[in-house]
Amino acid sequence: RRRSRSPGRYQPAKEPSISQEVCLDMFDQALQEICTEGFTRELPVNASVLSGAMRRRFPSWKITETPFARFSDMLREAARQGLVKVDKDKNDVLVSWVKYKYVVLAPRSRSRGCERRVDDRGRRRRGDRDDRDDRRPRSVSRRHGGWGPPPPSR
C-alpha cells in the first residue's frame, strides 16, 4: 500500500514571505556566484546544483516560502526571463545554458590510496586487487567463514 503525499508538500505557502521578484533576484545572485566559483562539470548540470547554491548563499531560503510550488517551477520562470535554459531528461531537470560566463573546475585528483592500475584502454588490469597481499575476492571474509585457515578441531 502506497502512502499518500503530505497535502502541503508541493503547494505554495498560503502567504509567500518571499515575492516572485525577490526570489528570482536571489536566484540570479546565486547563479552569478556559482558561475564565478565554477561548476564541477560542463553544462548541462542537474538543477539540484543550483538549488544547493541557493541554500548556501541564502541559508534561510526555502521554496515553500515562495510563490513557486517546486524549484523546477522557479527554474522555468528564470528561463522565461533569460537567466537559464532548462531541459528535461527522464525525471531530471537539467540546466543547459546560463546567462553568465562560467568556469568549469578541474577534476579532483584521486587520493593517494585510491590509485588503480589500468591497461592502455583505461580498464582495470586483471588480477589487481588494490595491492592486497592475498587473493580473496572482496565478498569473502575470514571472519565470517571465508577462506583462510580451517577452524580449530575439537
Contact map, one row per residue, 1 for C-alpha under 8 A:
1110000000000000000000000000000000000000000000000000000000000000000000000000000000000000000000000000000000000000000000000000000000000000000000000000000000
1111000000000000000000000000000000000000000000000000000000000000000000000000000000000000000000000000000000000000000000000000000000000000000000000000000000
1111100000000000000000000000000000000000000000000000000000000000000000000000000000000000000000000000000000000000000000000000000000000000000000000000000000
0111110000000000000000000000000000000000000000000000000000000000000000000000000000000000000000000000000000000000000000000000000000000000000000000000000000
0011111010000000000000000000000000000000000000000000000000000000000000000000000000000000000000000000000000000000000000000000000000000000000000000000000000
0001111110000000000000000000000000000000000000000000000000000000000000000000000000000000000000000000000000000000000000000000000000000000000000000000000000
0000111111100000000000000000000000000000000000000000000000000000000000000000000000000000000000000000000000000000000000000000000000000000000000000000000000
0000011111110000000000000000000000000000000000000000000000000000000000000000000000000000000000000000000000000000000000000000000000000000000000000000000000
0000111111100000000000000000000000000000000000000000000000000000000000000000000000000000000000000000000000000000000000000000000000000000000000000000000000
0000001111110000000000000000000000000000000000000000000000000000000011000000000000000000000000000000000000000000000000000000000000000000000000000000000000
0000001111111000000000000000000000000000000000000000000000000001000110000000000000000000000000000000000000000000000000000000000000000000000000000000000000
0000000101111101000000000000000000000000000000000000000000000001111110000000000000000000000000000000000000000000000000000000000000000000000000000000000000
0000000000111111000000000000000000000000000000000000000000000001111000000000000000000000000000000000000000000000000000000000000000000000000000000000000000
0000000000011111000000000000000000000000000000000000000000000000000000000000000000000000000000000000000000000000000000000000000000000000000000000000000000
0000000000001111100000000000000000000000000000000000000000000000100000000000000000000000000000000000000000000000000000000000000000000000000000000000000000
0000000000011111111000000000000000000000000000000000000000000001111000000000000000000000000000000000000000000000000000000000000000000000000000000000000000
0000000000000011111000000000000000000000000000000000000000000000110000000000000000000000000000000000000000000000000000000000000000000000000000000000000000
0000000000000001111101100000000000000000000000000000000000000000111000000000000000000000000000000000000000000000000000000000000000000000000000000000000000
0000000000000001111111100000000000000000000000000000000000000000011000000000000000000000000000000000000000000000000000000000000000000000000000000000000000
0000000000000000011111110000000000000000000000000000000000000000011100000000000000000000000000000000000000000000000000000000000000000000000000000000000000
0000000000000000001111111000000000000000000000000000000000000000000000000000000000000000000000000000000000000000000000000000000000000000000000000000000000
0000000000000000011111111100000000000000000000000000000000000000000000000000000000000000000000000000000000000000000000000000000000000000000000000000000000
0000000000000000011111111110000000000000000000000000000000000000010000000000000000000000000000000000000000000000000000000000000000000000000000000000000000
0000000000000000000111111111000000000000000000000000000000000000000000000100010000000000000000000000000000000000000000000000000000000000000000000000000000
0000000000000000000011111111100000000000000000000000000000000000000000000000000000000000000000000000000000000000000000000000000000000000000000000000000000
0000000000000000000001111111110000000000000000000000010001000000000000000000000000000000000000000000000000000000000000000000000000000000000000000000000000
0000000000000000000000111111111000000000000000000000010000000000000000000000000000000000000000000000000000000000000000000000000000000000000000000000000000
0000000000000000000000011111111100000000000000000000000000000000000000000000000000100000000000000000000000000000000000000000000000000000000000000000000000
0000000000000000000000001111111110000000000000000000000000000000000000000000000000000000000000000000000000000000000000000000000000000000000000000000000000
0000000000000000000000000111111111000000000000000100110010000000000000000000000000000000000000000000000000000000000000000000000000000000000000000000000000
0000000000000000000000000011111111100000000000000100100000000000000000000000000000000000000000000000000000000000000000000000000000000000000000000000000000
0000000000000000000000000001111111110000000000000000000000000000000000000000000000000000000000000001000000000000000000000000000000000000000000000000000000
0000000000000000000000000000111111111000000000000000000000000000000000000000000000000000000000000000000000000000000000000000000000000000000000000000000000
0000000000000000000000000000011111111110000000000100100000000000000000000000000000000000000000000000010000000000000000000000000000000000000000000000000000
0000000000000000000000000000001111111110000000000000000000000000000000000000000000000000000000000001111000000000000000000000000000000000000000000000000000
0000000000000000000000000000000111111100000000000000000000000000000000000000000000000000000000000000111000000000000000000000000000000000000000000000000000
0000000000000000000000000000000011111110000000000000000000000000000000000000000000000000000000000000001000000000000000000000000000000000000000000000000000
0000000000000000000000000000000001111111000000000000000000000000000000000000000000000000000000000000011110000000000000000000000000000000000000000000000000
0000000000000000000000000000000001101111110000000000000000000000000000000000000000000000000000000000011110000000000000000000000000000000000000000000000000
0000000000000000000000000000000000000111110000000000000000000000000000000000000000000000000000000000000111100000000000000000000000000000000000000000000000
0000000000000000000000000000000000000011111010000000000000000000000000000000000000000000000000000000000110000000000000000000000000000000000000000000000000
0000000000000000000000000000000000000011111110000000000000000000000000000000000000000000000000000000000100000000000000000000000000000000000000000000000000
0000000000000000000000000000000000000000111110000000000000000000000000000000000000000000000000111000000000000000000000000000000000000000000000000000000000
0000000000000000000000000000000000000000011111000000000000000000000000000000000000000000000001111000000000000000000000000000000000000000000000000000000000
0000000000000000000000000000000000000000111111101000000000000000000000000000000000000000000001110000000000000000000000000000000000000000000000000000000000
0000000000000000000000000000000000000000000111111100000000000000000000000000000000000000000111100000000000000000000000000000000000000000000000000000000000
0000000000000000000000000000000000000000000011111110000000000000000000010000000000000000000111100000000000000000000000000000000000000000000000000000000000
0000000000000000000000000000000000000000000001111111000000000000000000000000000000000000000000000000000000000000000000000000000000000000000000000000000000
0000000000000000000000000000000000000000000011111111100000000000000000000000000000000000000000000000000000000000000000000000000000000000000000000000000000
0000000000000000000000000000011001000000000001111111110000000000000000000000000000000000000000000000000000000000000000000000000000000000000000000000000000
0000000000000000000000000000000000000000000000111111111000000000000000100000000000000000000000000000000000000000000000000000000000000000000000000000000000
0000000000000000000000000000000000000000000000011111111100000000000000000000000000000000000000000000000000000000000000000000000000000000000000000000000000
0000000000000000000000000000011001000000000000001111111110000000000000000000000000000000000000000000000000000000000000000000000000000000000000000000000000
0000000000000000000000000110010000000000000000000111111111101000000000000000000000000000000000000000000000000000000000000000000000000000000000000000000000
0000000000000000000000000000000000000000000000000011111111111100000000000000000000000000000000000000000000000000000000000000000000000000000000000000000000
0000000000000000000000000000000000000000000000000001111111100000000000000000000000000000000000000000000000000000000000000000000000000000000000000000000000
0000000000000000000000000000010000000000000000000000111111100000000000000000000000000000000000000000000000000000000000000000000000000000000000000000000000
0000000000000000000000000100000000000000000000000000011111111000000000000000000000000000000000000000000000000000000000000000000000000000000000000000000000
0000000000000000000000000000000000000000000000000000011111111000000000000000000000000000000000000000000000000000000000000000000000000000000000000000000000
0000000000000000000000000000000000000000000000000000001001111100000000000000000000000000000000000000000000000000000000000000000000000000000000000000000000
0000000000000000000000000000000000000000000000000000011001111110100000000000000000000000000000000000000000000000000000000000000000000000000000000000000000
0000000000000000000000000000000000000000000000000000001000011111110000000000000000000000000000000000000000000000000000000000000000000000000000000000000000
0000000000000000000000000000000000000000000000000000000000001111110111100000000000000000000000000000000000000000000000000000000000000000000000000000000000
0000000000111001000000000000000000000000000000000000000000000111111111000000000000000000000000000000000000000000000000000000000000000000000000000000000000
0000000000011011110000000000000000000000000000000000000000001111111000000000000000000000000000000000000000000000000000000000000000000000000000000000000000
0000000000011001111100100000000000000000000000000000000000000111111110000000000000000000000000000000000000000000000000000000000000000000000000000000000000
0000000000011001011100000000000000000000000000000000000000000001111110000000000000000000000000000000000000000000000000000000000000000000000000000000000000
0000000000110000000100000000000000000000000000000000000000000011011111101100000000000000000000000000000000000000000000000000000000000000000000000000000000
0000000001110000000000000000000000000000000000000000000000000011011111101000000000000000000000000000000000000000000000000000000000000000000000000000000000
0000000001000000000000000000000000000000000000000000000000000011000111111100000000000000000000000000000000000000000000000000000000000000000000000000000000
0000000000000000000000000000000000000000000000000010000000000010000111111110000000000000000000000000000000000000000000000000000000000000000000000000000000
0000000000000000000000000000000000000000000000100000000000000000000001111111000000000000000010000000000000000000000000000000000000000000000000000000000000
0000000000000000000000000000000000000000000000000000000000000000000111111111100000000000000000000000000000000000000000000000000000000000000000000000000000
0000000000000000000000010000000000000000000000000000000000000000000101111111110000000000000000000000000000000000000000000000000000000000000000000000000000
0000000000000000000000000000000000000000000000000000000000000000000000111111111000010100000000000000000000000000000000000000000000000000000000000000000000
0000000000000000000000000000000000000000000000000000000000000000000000011111111100000100000000000000000000000000000000000000000000000000000000000000000000
0000000000000000000000000000000000000000000000000000000000000000000000001111111110000000000000000000000000000000000000000000000000000000000000000000000000
0000000000000000000000010000000000000000000000000000000000000000000000000111111111110000000000000000000000000000000000000000000000000000000000000000000000
0000000000000000000000000000000000000000000000000000000000000000000000000011111111111100000000000000000000000000000000000000000000000000000000000000000000
0000000000000000000000000000000000000000000000000000000000000000000000000001111111100000000000000000000000000000000000000000000000000000000000000000000000
0000000000000000000000000000000000000000000000000000000000000000000000000000111111100000000000000000000000000000000000000000000000000000000000000000000000
0000000000000000000000000000000000000000000000000000000000000000000000000000011111111000000000000010000000000000000000000000000000000000000000000000000000
0000000000000000000000000001000000000000000000000000000000000000000000000000011111111000000000000110000000000000000000000000000000000000000000000000000000
0000000000000000000000000000000000000000000000000000000000000000000000000010011001111100000000111110000000000000000000000000000000000000000000000000000000
0000000000000000000000000000000000000000000000000000000000000000000000000000001001111110000000111100000000000000000000000000000000000000000000000000000000
0000000000000000000000000000000000000000000000000000000000000000000000000011001000011111000011111000000000000000000000000000000000000000000000000000000000
0000000000000000000000000000000000000000000000000000000000000000000000000000000000001111100011110000000000000000000000000000000000000000000000000000000000
0000000000000000000000000000000000000000000000000000000000000000000000000000000000000111111111000000000000000000000000000000000000000000000000000000000000
0000000000000000000000000000000000000000000000000000000000000000000000000000000000000011111111000000000000000000000000000000000000000000000000000000000000
0000000000000000000000000000000000000000000000000000000000000000000000000000000000000001111100000000000000000000000000000000000000000000000000000000000000
0000000000000000000000000000000000000000000000000000000000000000000000000000000000000001111110000000000000000000000000000000000000000000000000000000000000
0000000000000000000000000000000000000000000001100000000000000000000000000000000000000001111111000000000000000000000000000000000000000000000000000000000000
0000000000000000000000000000000000000000000001100000000000000000000000010000000000000111101111100000000000000000000000000000000000000000000000000000000000
0000000000000000000000000000000000000000000111100000000000000000000000000000000000000111100111110000000000000000000000000000000000000000000000000000000000
0000000000000000000000000000000000000000001111100000000000000000000000000000000000011110000011111100000000000000000000000000000000000000000000000000000000
0000000000000000000000000000000000000000001110000000000000000000000000000000000000011110000001111100000000000000000000000000000000000000000000000000000000
0000000000000000000000000000000000000000001100000000000000000000000000000000000000011100000000111110000000000000000000000000000000000000000000000000000000
0000000000000000000000000000000000000000000000000000000000000000000000000000000000111000000000111111110000000000000000000000000000000000000000000000000000
0000000000000000000000000000000000000000000000000000000000000000000000000000000001110000000000001111100000000000000000000000000000000000000000000000000000
0000000000000000000000000000000100100000000000000000000000000000000000000000000000000000000000000111110000000000000000000000000000000000000000000000000000
0000000000000000000000000000000000110000000000000000000000000000000000000000000000000000000000000111111000000000000000000000000000000000000000000000000000
0000000000000000000000000000000001110110000000000000000000000000000000000000000000000000000000000101111100000000000000000000000000000000000000000000000000
0000000000000000000000000000000000111110000000000000000000000000000000000000000000000000000000000000111110000000000000000000000000000000000000000000000000
0000000000000000000000000000000000000111110000000000000000000000000000000000000000000000000000000000011111000000000000000000000000000000000000000000000000
0000000000000000000000000000000000000111100000000000000000000000000000000000000000000000000000000000001111100000000000000000000000000000000000000000000000
0000000000000000000000000000000000000001000000000000000000000000000000000000000000000000000000000000000111110000000000000000000000000000000000000000000000
0000000000000000000000000000000000000001000000000000000000000000000000000000000000000000000000000000000011111000000000000000000000000000000000000000000000
0000000000000000000000000000000000000000000000000000000000000000000000000000000000000000000000000000000001111100000000000000000000000000000000000000000000
0000000000000000000000000000000000000000000000000000000000000000000000000000000000000000000000000000000000111110000000000000000000000000000000000000000000
0000000000000000000000000000000000000000000000000000000000000000000000000000000000000000000000000000000000011111011000000000000000000000000000000000000000
0000000000000000000000000000000000000000000000000000000000000000000000000000000000000000000000000000000000001111111000000000000000000000000000000000000000
0000000000000000000000000000000000000000000000000000000000000000000000000000000000000000000000000000000000000111111000000000000000000000000000000000000000
0000000000000000000000000000000000000000000000000000000000000000000000000000000000000000000000000000000000000011111000000000000000000000000000000000000000
0000000000000000000000000000000000000000000000000000000000000000000000000000000000000000000000000000000000000111111100000000000001000000000000000000000000
0000000000000000000000000000000000000000000000000000000000000000000000000000000000000000000000000000000000000111111110000000000000000000000000000000000000
0000000000000000000000000000000000000000000000000000000000000000000000000000000000000000000000000000000000000000011111000001000001000000000000000000000000
0000000000000000000000000000000000000000000000000000000000000000000000000000000000000000000000000000000000000000001111100001100100000000000000000000000000
0000000000000000000000000000000000000000000000000000000000000000000000000000000000000000000000000000000000000000000111111111100000000000000000000000000000
0000000000000000000000000000000000000000000000000000000000000000000000000000000000000000000000000000000000000000000011111111100000000000000000000000000000
0000000000000000000000000000000000000000000000000000000000000000000000000000000000000000000000000000000000000000000001111110000000000000000000000000000000
0000000000000000000000000000000000000000000000000000000000000000000000000000000000000000000000000000000000000000000001111110000000000000000000000000000000
0000000000000000000000000000000000000000000000000000000000000000000000000000000000000000000000000000000000000000000001111111000000000000000000000000000000
0000000000000000000000000000000000000000000000000000000000000000000000000000000000000000000000000000000000000000000001111111100000000000000000000000000000
0000000000000000000000000000000000000000000000000000000000000000000000000000000000000000000000000000000000000000000111100111110100000000000000000000000000
0000000000000000000000000000000000000000000000000000000000000000000000000000000000000000000000000000000000000000000011100011111100000000000000000000000000
0000000000000000000000000000000000000000000000000000000000000000000000000000000000000000000000000000000000000000000000000001111100000000000000000000000000
0000000000000000000000000000000000000000000000000000000000000000000000000000000000000000000000000000000000000000000000000000111110000000000000000000000000
0000000000000000000000000000000000000000000000000000000000000000000000000000000000000000000000000000000000000000000010000001111111100000000000000000000000
0000000000000000000000000000000000000000000000000000000000000000000000000000000000000000000000000000000000000000000000000000001111110010000000000000000000
0000000000000000000000000000000000000000000000000000000000000000000000000000000000000000000000000000000000000000010100000000000111110000000000000000000000
0000000000000000000000000000000000000000000000000000000000000000000000000000000000000000000000000000000000000000000000000000000111111000000000000000000000
0000000000000000000000000000000000000000000000000000000000000000000000000000000000000000000000000000000000000000000000000000000011111110000000000000000000
0000000000000000000000000000000000000000000000000000000000000000000000000000000000000000000000000000000000000000000000000000000000111110000000000000000000
0000000000000000000000000000000000000000000000000000000000000000000000000000000000000000000000000000000000000000000000000000000000011111000000000000000000
0000000000000000000000000000000000000000000000000000000000000000000000000000000000000000000000000000000000000000000000000000000010011111100000000000000000
0000000000000000000000000000000000000000000000000000000000000000000000000000000000000000000000000000000000000000000000000000000000000111111110000010000000
0000000000000000000000000000000000000000000000000000000000000000000000000000000000000000000000000000000000000000000000000000000000000011111100000000000000
0000000000000000000000000000000000000000000000000000000000000000000000000000000000000000000000000000000000000000000000000000000000000001111110000000000000
0000000000000000000000000000000000000000000000000000000000000000000000000000000000000000000000000000000000000000000000000000000000000001111110000000000000
0000000000000000000000000000000000000000000000000000000000000000000000000000000000000000000000000000000000000000000000000000000000000001111111010110000000
0000000000000000000000000000000000000000000000000000000000000000000000000000000000000000000000000000000000000000000000000000000000000001011111111110000000
0000000000000000000000000000000000000000000000000000000000000000000000000000000000000000000000000000000000000000000000000000000000000000000111111111000000
0000000000000000000000000000000000000000000000000000000000000000000000000000000000000000000000000000000000000000000000000000000000000000000011111100000000
0000000000000000000000000000000000000000000000000000000000000000000000000000000000000000000000000000000000000000000000000000000000000000000111111100000000
0000000000000000000000000000000000000000000000000000000000000000000000000000000000000000000000000000000000000000000000000000000000000000000011111110000000
0000000000000000000000000000000000000000000000000000000000000000000000000000000000000000000000000000000000000000000000000000000000000000000111111111000000
0000000000000000000000000000000000000000000000000000000000000000000000000000000000000000000000000000000000000000000000000000000000000001000111001111100000
0000000000000000000000000000000000000000000000000000000000000000000000000000000000000000000000000000000000000000000000000000000000000000000001000111110000
0000000000000000000000000000000000000000000000000000000000000000000000000000000000000000000000000000000000000000000000000000000000000000000000000011111000
0000000000000000000000000000000000000000000000000000000000000000000000000000000000000000000000000000000000000000000000000000000000000000000000000001111100
0000000000000000000000000000000000000000000000000000000000000000000000000000000000000000000000000000000000000000000000000000000000000000000000000000111110
0000000000000000000000000000000000000000000000000000000000000000000000000000000000000000000000000000000000000000000000000000000000000000000000000000011111
0000000000000000000000000000000000000000000000000000000000000000000000000000000000000000000000000000000000000000000000000000000000000000000000000000001111
0000000000000000000000000000000000000000000000000000000000000000000000000000000000000000000000000000000000000000000000000000000000000000000000000000000111
